[in-house]
């Protein structure tokens, strides 16, 4: 039976932190931090009960931080090239190690991670981890790498701006000199000579404070002095080192990688590396964070990624519908523009980069989420991802420190997430401290996400968009309503959502083409509405519309089981 992937993204640093009075810019001693060991069998069981198949533990690899762990043999980081007290999970300081913040016993941090992987598998879920290939922390140094590995930059010719076998890009004979104060001529002076290119393709020594100044870009053989020149033969040294890092984590039992900013790394590397990983570990999945639709097919077909972020398509469109009165009819363009790649996309309403759905900067409240959630979760066979606290209506109202009050949950600061803290309840994982609204919302998420795999029409079925026959339908508003079919040989789902603020009785035209494709006759069928449990006789008929009521900001999923035996 084909499984539809449902991912729960969580930052362990924040998830189980129970501090109720965090201080902006607070230290780990002041604000506390969550631990890997806090993901107990009970916690994992409760997460799985949402309908989750995979957990993406975000920020587990050692990254630059202002917390000093030198007593454990870990090199401290200069605070002027660390964003926030806790530091960004995407400024990796040792690809071969686990963040010491997350360990209860720092010297045994890798064993604690391995135990977490094992517990997650025992709970019936798979493990996703980050792979950050484009850049590393400015003070990257691996003290945990295998004896067979070599430090990044160990053999670089620093007198060359570019060399295919260098791991970094250099600005020879020029000191790193950002256009903002980073502490030169102080007790914490940061010196980098020669300067190296900054992670967001800043190929000079003078990044601004909005740049990824805490990172340095890795060199995969592309000459930034002339982007047309690509030196992939012989294989660049960086390729071997990054492949070996992937293989290292595969050996720890992970089941997949969410790969950061893949379009900033040449697709030729992915074609080479992913093939080698899958030869040895064929079950491993690769998910790409990518924002350029013109590259989608290349990164799927040639790069061999399994799934790509559908951020600039479905995510952006759902947000525009909710916030800017864009017509729901434009959702049809989301799947049409993918040209057959819909099943290769990763759908979501929240992640660590985006503002919370219930934030003041987005919808303002969680209660309106159902139509967006249903479309995102059920429109295709593609994976669905939620971000921890989303199912509780987290609003990200805090100004945590470096992150500021921006509608996002911080990835830079030591902090505690109010809704998650209430549900976690010191490891009890119950509704004791939740409001009725939070309890109801979590149950709604549980119901929708569970349907992703209990209903095979969602998990593996075909899709038929009904909008094109309903634009001139006086009992259907294509500006606020969206309707489609999902079907297999054994079941048909008619899904309709209402983004409007008024409940509506709607009539949905069913074209003969859809009946032919499903292999059913025009007739009345016994149907069950999966969200409410209501039962009724419904028409799938070329001449008689399918009628249903849909609540304001609501959705219906009508199921017809065994339609070929169910004709009335």
C-alpha positions in Angstrom: 0.0 0.0 0.0 1.4 3.3 -1.0 2.0 5.7 1.8 1.5 9.5 1.5 4.3 11.2 3.5 3.1 13.4 6.3 6.0 15.3 7.9 6.2 16.9 11.3 8.9 19.6 11.4 10.2 20.3 14.9 13.1 22.2 16.4 14.2 20.1 19.4 15.9 23.2 20.9 12.5 24.8 21.3 10.0 21.9 21.4 10.4 20.7 25.0 11.8 23.9 26.6 9.4 24.6 29.5 10.8 28.0 30.6 7.7 30.3 31.1 9.6 33.6 31.4 12.1 33.8 28.6 14.2 36.9 28.3 14.8 38.4 24.9 18.4 37.7 23.8 18.6 35.4 26.9 21.4 32.9 27.3 20.9 29.1 27.6 21.2 29.5 31.4 18.5 32.1 31.5 16.0 30.7 29.0 16.8 26.9 28.9 16.8 24.6 25.9 15.0 21.4 24.8 16.8 18.1 24.6 16.7 15.1 22.2 16.0 12.8 25.2 12.8 14.7 25.8 11.3 12.9 22.7 10.2 10.0 24.8 8.1 7.1 23.5 5.0 8.8 24.8 5.9 12.1 23.1 6.6 10.3 19.8 3.4 8.3 20.1 1.3 11.5 20.5 3.0 13.1 17.5 2.4 10.0 15.4 -1.3 10.0 16.4 -1.7 13.2 14.3 -1.2 11.1 11.2 2.5 11.7 11.0 4.8 9.4 9.1 8.1 11.3 9.2 9.7 13.7 11.7 12.1 16.3 10.5 14.3 17.1 13.4 15.6 20.6 12.5 18.9 21.9 13.8 20.4 18.8 15.2 23.8 19.1 13.5 26.4 21.2 15.3 26.1 24.8 14.3 27.7 28.1 15.4 26.5 29.3 18.8 27.4 31.8 21.4 27.3 29.2 24.1 30.8 28.0 25.1 31.4 24.3 25.1 35.2 24.4 25.1 35.3 22.3 28.2 34.1 19.4 26.0 36.8 20.0 23.4 34.4 22.0 21.1 35.9 25.1 19.6 34.0 28.2 20.8 32.6 30.6 18.1 33.2 34.3 17.9 29.9 36.0 18.9 30.2 38.6 16.1 29.8 35.9 13.4 26.9 34.2 15.1 23.3 35.3 14.6 21.5 35.2 18.0 22.6 33.6 21.2 21.7 30.1 20.1 22.8 30.6 16.5 21.3 29.6 13.2 20.9 25.9 12.5 22.0 26.7 9.0 25.5 27.9 10.0 26.9 24.4 10.4 30.2 24.3 12.4 30.8 20.6 12.2 29.0 18.4 9.7 29.9 15.2 11.6 28.6 16.2 15.0 25.4 16.8 17.0 24.6 20.2 18.5 25.8 20.0 22.2 22.8 22.2 23.2 20.5 19.3 22.6 22.3 16.7 24.7 21.7 16.0 28.4 25.2 14.4 28.5 27.3 16.4 26.1 30.1 13.9 25.6 27.4 11.3 24.6 25.5 13.6 22.3 25.9 11.3 19.2 24.7 8.3 21.2 21.7 10.4 22.3 20.9 11.2 18.7 21.3 7.6 17.6 18.9 6.6 20.4 16.4 9.2 19.2 16.5 7.8 15.7 15.9 4.3 17.1 13.0 5.5 19.3 11.4 7.3 16.3 11.6 4.1 14.3 10.1 2.1 17.2 7.2 4.6 17.2 6.5 3.8 13.6 7.9 7.0 12.0 10.9 7.8 9.9 13.6 10.4 10.4 14.4 13.4 8.2 17.4 15.6 8.9 18.9 18.7 7.4 21.7 18.7 4.8 23.1 22.2 4.3 25.3 22.0 1.2 25.8 25.5 0.1 27.5 27.2 3.0 29.0 26.6 6.4 29.7 28.7 9.5 32.6 31.2 9.1 34.5 29.3 11.8 33.7 25.8 10.6 36.0 23.2 12.1 35.2 19.5 12.6 36.5 17.9 15.7 34.3 14.9 15.3 35.0 13.8 11.7 36.2 10.3 11.0 40.0 9.7 10.6 39.4 9.2 6.9 37.9 12.7 6.5 39.7 16.0 5.9 38.9 19.5 7.1 37.1 21.8 4.6 39.7 24.1 3.1 42.7 22.1 4.3 44.4 22.1 0.9 42.9 25.2 -0.6 45.1 27.6 -2.5 44.1 30.9 -0.8 46.0 33.0 -3.4 43.4 32.1 -6.0 40.0 33.6 -6.2 38.8 30.4 -7.8 40.2 26.9 -8.2 38.0 23.9 -9.0 39.7 21.9 -6.2 39.3 24.6 -3.5 36.5 24.1 -1.0 36.0 27.9 -0.6 36.0 31.0 -2.8 38.6 33.6 -1.7 39.2 37.3 -2.0 43.0 37.1 -2.0 45.0 39.6 0.2 41.8 41.2 1.5 40.6 41.1 5.1 37.0 40.2 5.8 35.5 43.6 6.3 31.7 43.7 6.7 29.9 47.0 6.3 28.7 46.9 9.9 30.5 46.5 13.3 31.6 43.0 14.1 34.0 43.7 16.8 37.4 44.4 15.3 40.0 45.8 17.7 38.1 44.4 20.7 38.7 41.4 23.0 36.4 39.4 20.7 38.1 40.6 17.5 37.2 38.4 14.5 39.8 38.1 11.9 39.5 36.4 8.5 42.3 36.8 6.1 42.0 36.3 3.2 38.3 36.9 3.2 36.0 34.2 1.8 32.7 34.6 -0.2 29.6 34.8 1.9 26.9 32.1 1.7 24.3 34.1 -0.2 26.7 34.5 -3.2 28.4 37.6 -1.9 31.7 37.4 -3.7 33.5 40.2 -2.0 34.8 41.0 1.5 32.0 43.5 2.4 28.7 41.8 3.3 25.9 43.9 4.7 24.1 42.9 7.9 21.2 41.6 5.9 23.5 39.1 4.1 24.3 35.6 5.4 27.4 37.1 6.9 27.8 34.3 9.4 28.4 31.8 6.6 30.9 31.1 3.9 30.0 29.7 0.5 31.3 26.3 -0.6 32.8 25.8 -4.1 31.4 23.0 -6.3 33.5 23.9 -9.3 31.5 26.8 -10.7 33.7 29.8 -11.5 32.0 32.9 -10.1 34.2 35.1 -12.2 32.5 33.6 -15.2 29.3 31.6 -14.4 29.5 29.9 -17.8 32.6 28.1 -16.8 31.9 24.9 -14.8 34.8 22.6 -13.8 33.2 19.3 -13.0 35.9 17.0 -14.4 37.9 15.9 -12.6 35.4 15.7 -9.7 35.8 18.7 -7.4 37.1 18.0 -3.9 34.0 19.5 -2.4 31.8 16.9 -4.1 33.6 14.0 -2.4 33.5 15.6 1.0 29.8 16.4 0.8 29.0 12.9 -0.4 30.9 11.4 2.5 28.9 13.5 4.9 25.6 12.2 3.5 26.9 8.6 3.7 27.9 9.2 7.4 24.4 10.2 8.4 22.8 7.4 6.4 24.9 5.0 8.5 23.2 6.5 11.6 19.9 5.3 10.4 18.2 8.4 9.0 15.6 8.0 6.3 15.9 11.1 4.3 17.4 14.6 3.9 15.8 18.0 3.6 18.4 19.8 1.5 18.8 23.5 2.0 18.8 26.0 -0.9 19.6 23.3 -3.5 19.4 25.7 -6.5 22.5 27.4 -5.2 24.4 24.1 -5.7 24.9 22.8 -9.3 22.4 20.1 -10.3 25.3 18.1 -11.6 26.5 17.5 -8.1 23.1 16.2 -7.0 22.9 13.9 -10.1 26.3 12.5 -9.1 25.8 12.3 -5.3 22.2 11.2 -4.9 22.8 8.3 -7.3 25.7 7.1 -5.1 23.7 7.4 -1.9 20.7 5.5 -3.3 22.8 2.7 -4.6 23.9 2.0 -1.0 20.8 3.2 0.8 17.9 2.9 -1.7 15.2 3.9 0.8 16.7 7.4 1.4 14.5 10.3 0.2 15.8 13.7 -0.8 13.6 16.8 -0.4 14.8 20.0 -2.0 14.2 23.5 -0.8 14.0 25.3 -4.1 12.3 28.5 -5.3 12.8 28.6 -9.0 10.1 26.7 -11.0 12.1 26.8 -14.1 14.5 24.4 -12.4 12.0 22.0 -11.0 12.1 19.4 -13.8 15.9 19.5 -13.9 16.3 18.8 -10.2 13.7 16.0 -10.3 14.7 14.2 -13.5 18.4 14.9 -13.7 19.2 15.8 -10.1 17.1 12.8 -8.9 15.4 14.6 -6.0 12.2 12.9 -4.8 10.4 16.0 -3.7 10.6 19.8 -4.1 9.2 22.6 -2.0 6.0 24.0 -3.5 6.5 27.4 -1.9 6.2 29.7 -4.9 3.2 27.8 -6.2 0.6 26.3 -3.9 1.8 27.9 -0.6 2.0 31.4 -2.1 -1.4 31.1 -3.8 -3.2 29.9 -0.7 -1.7 32.8 1.3 -2.9 35.2 -1.4 -6.4 33.8 -1.3 -6.5 34.1 2.5 -4.9 37.5 2.8 -5.3 39.4 -0.5 -8.7 38.4 -1.9 -7.1 36.5 -4.8 -9.6 34.2 -6.5 -9.7 30.5 -5.5 -10.0 29.7 -9.2 -6.3 30.4 -9.5 -5.5 27.2 -7.6 -6.0 25.4 -10.9 -2.9 27.1 -12.2 -0.9 25.7 -9.3 -1.2 22.1 -10.6 -1.3 23.0 -14.3 2.0 24.9 -14.1 3.7 21.9 -12.6 3.2 19.9 -15.8 2.9 16.5 -14.2 5.2 17.1 -11.3 2.4 17.6 -8.7 3.2 14.3 -6.9 6.9 15.4 -6.5 6.1 18.6 -4.6 6.1 19.1 -0.8 3.1 21.0 0.4 2.9 23.1 3.6 1.3 26.1 5.2 4.1 26.7 7.7 7.8 26.0 8.2 10.7 27.7 10.0 11.2 30.2 7.2 7.6 31.3 6.8 5.3 33.3 9.1 2.9 31.3 11.2 -0.6 30.9 9.7 -2.2 32.4 12.8 0.3 35.3 13.1 -0.7 38.9 12.8 1.2 39.0 9.6 -0.8 36.2 8.0 -4.4 35.2 8.8 -4.4 36.6 12.3 -6.1 33.5 13.8 -6.0 29.8 13.3 -9.8 29.2 13.0 -9.9 30.0 9.3 -7.3 27.4 8.3 -9.5 24.5 7.2 -9.9 25.2 3.5 -6.2 25.9 3.1 -5.3 22.8 5.1 -7.6 20.5 3.1 -6.4 21.7 -0.3 -2.7 21.5 0.8 -3.2 18.0 2.3 -5.5 16.4 -0.2 -5.0 18.0 -3.6 -2.3 15.5 -4.7 -0.3 12.4 -3.6 2.5 14.8 -2.6 3.9 14.9 0.9 2.3 17.2 3.4 4.3 19.0 6.1 3.2 20.8 9.3 5.4 22.8 11.6 5.3 22.1 15.4 2.7 24.2 17.1 0.8 24.8 13.8 -1.8 22.2 15.0 -2.3 24.3 18.2 -2.7 27.6 16.4 0.7 29.1 17.5 0.8 32.8 16.6 4.5 33.7 17.1 3.7 36.9 19.0 7.0 37.0 20.9 10.0 39.2 20.2 12.5 36.6 21.1 15.7 38.5 20.5 17.7 38.3 17.2 14.5 37.1 15.4 12.3 40.0 16.5 8.5 40.0 16.4 8.2 39.0 12.8 5.4 36.3 12.9 7.9 33.5 12.8 9.1 31.2 15.6 12.8 32.0 16.1 15.5 29.7 14.9 18.3 32.0 16.3 17.3 32.3 20.0 16.9 30.2 23.1 13.1 30.3 23.6 10.0 28.4 24.5 6.9 28.2 22.3 3.8 29.0 24.4 1.2 26.6 22.7 3.7 23.8 22.4 4.8 24.2 26.0 1.1 24.0 27.1 0.5 20.8 25.2 3.9 19.2 26.1 3.0 19.8 29.8 6.4 18.6 31.1 6.2 15.4 29.0 2.6 14.5 29.7 1.5 15.5 26.2 -2.1 16.1 26.9 -4.9 18.7 26.6 -4.9 19.7 30.3 -3.5 23.2 29.7 -5.1 23.8 26.3 -8.0 26.0 25.5 -11.2 24.4 24.0 -10.2 26.2 20.7 -6.8 24.6 20.7 -8.2 21.2 21.5 -10.6 21.5 18.6 -7.9 22.7 16.2 -5.6 19.8 17.1 -8.4 17.3 16.5 -9.1 18.9 13.1 -5.5 18.6 12.1 -5.5 15.0 13.3 -8.6 14.2 11.3 -7.3 15.8 8.0 -3.8 14.4 8.3 -5.0 10.9 9.2 -7.3 10.9 6.1 -4.1 11.3 4.0 -3.4 7.6 4.5 -6.6 6.0 5.6 -8.2 7.2 2.3 -6.4 5.6 -0.7 -7.9 8.1 -3.0 -5.8 10.8 -1.3 -2.7 8.6 -0.7 -2.4 7.3 -4.3 -5.5 8.3 -6.3 -6.0 10.4 -9.4 -7.0 14.1 -9.4 -9.7 15.9 -11.5 -10.2 19.6 -11.2 -13.9 20.6 -11.5 -13.4 24.4 -11.8 -13.5 24.6 -15.6 -17.2 23.5 -15.7 -18.3 25.8 -12.8 -17.2 29.3 -13.8 -20.7 30.2 -15.1 -22.5 28.3 -12.4 -24.8 30.6 -10.4 -24.7 28.3 -7.4 -21.0 28.1 -7.2 -18.6 31.1 -6.6 -15.2 30.3 -8.3 -13.8 33.3 -6.5 -14.3 31.8 -3.0 -15.0 28.1 -3.7 -12.7 25.4 -5.0 -13.8 21.8 -5.9 -12.1 18.7 -7.3 -12.2 14.9 -7.3 -9.8 12.3 -6.0 -10.4 8.8 -7.1 -9.3 5.2 -7.4 -11.1 2.1 -8.8 -12.7 1.6 -5.4 -13.6 5.0 -4.2 -14.4 8.6 -5.2 -13.9 11.7 -3.1 -15.5 15.0 -4.0 -13.7 17.7 -2.1 -15.0 21.3 -1.9 -13.7 24.2 0.2 -15.2 27.6 1.0 -12.7 30.4 1.6 -15.6 32.8 2.1 -16.9 34.2 5.4 -20.5 33.0 4.7 -21.9 29.5 4.8 -23.1 28.4 1.4 -25.3 25.8 -0.3 -23.4 25.1 -3.5 -24.1 23.1 -6.6 -21.1 21.6 -8.5 -21.3 20.6 -12.1 -19.8 17.2 -12.9 -18.5 16.8 -16.5 -19.0 13.7 -18.6 -15.2 13.5 -19.0 -14.7 12.9 -15.3 -17.3 10.2 -15.2 -15.6 8.5 -18.2 -12.2 8.7 -16.5 -13.6 7.2 -13.3 -15.5 4.6 -15.2 -18.9 5.3 -13.6 -22.4 6.1 -14.9 -24.4 9.3 -14.3 -26.5 8.3 -11.3 -27.2 8.9 -7.6 -24.8 7.3 -5.1 -24.7 6.7 -1.4 -22.1 9.0 0.1 -20.5 9.8 3.4 -19.1 13.2 4.4 -15.8 12.3 6.1 -15.4 15.4 8.3 -18.9 15.3 9.8 -20.0 11.7 9.3 -23.2 12.8 7.5 -24.7 10.4 5.0 -26.8 11.3 2.0 -27.6 10.3 -1.6 -25.5 12.4 -4.0 -25.5 12.8 -7.8 -22.5 12.2 -9.9 -24.3 13.1 -13.1 -23.6 15.0 -16.3 -26.9 16.9 -16.1 -27.6 17.1 -12.4 -25.2 19.1 -10.1 -23.7 17.6 -7.0 -25.2 19.7 -4.1 -23.7 20.3 -0.7 -23.5 22.8 2.1 -20.1 24.2 3.1 -19.6 26.2 6.2 -17.8 29.6 6.2 -14.1 28.9 6.1 -15.1 25.3 5.8 -14.7 22.2 3.7 -16.4 18.9 2.8 -15.0 15.6 1.7 -17.8 13.4 0.3 -16.8 9.8 -0.2 -18.5 7.3 -2.5 -17.2 3.8 -1.8 -17.4 1.0 -4.5 -19.1 3.4 -6.9 -19.5 0.8 -9.6 -21.7 -1.3 -7.3 -23.4 1.6 -5.6 -25.7 3.0 -8.3 -29.2 4.0 -7.2 
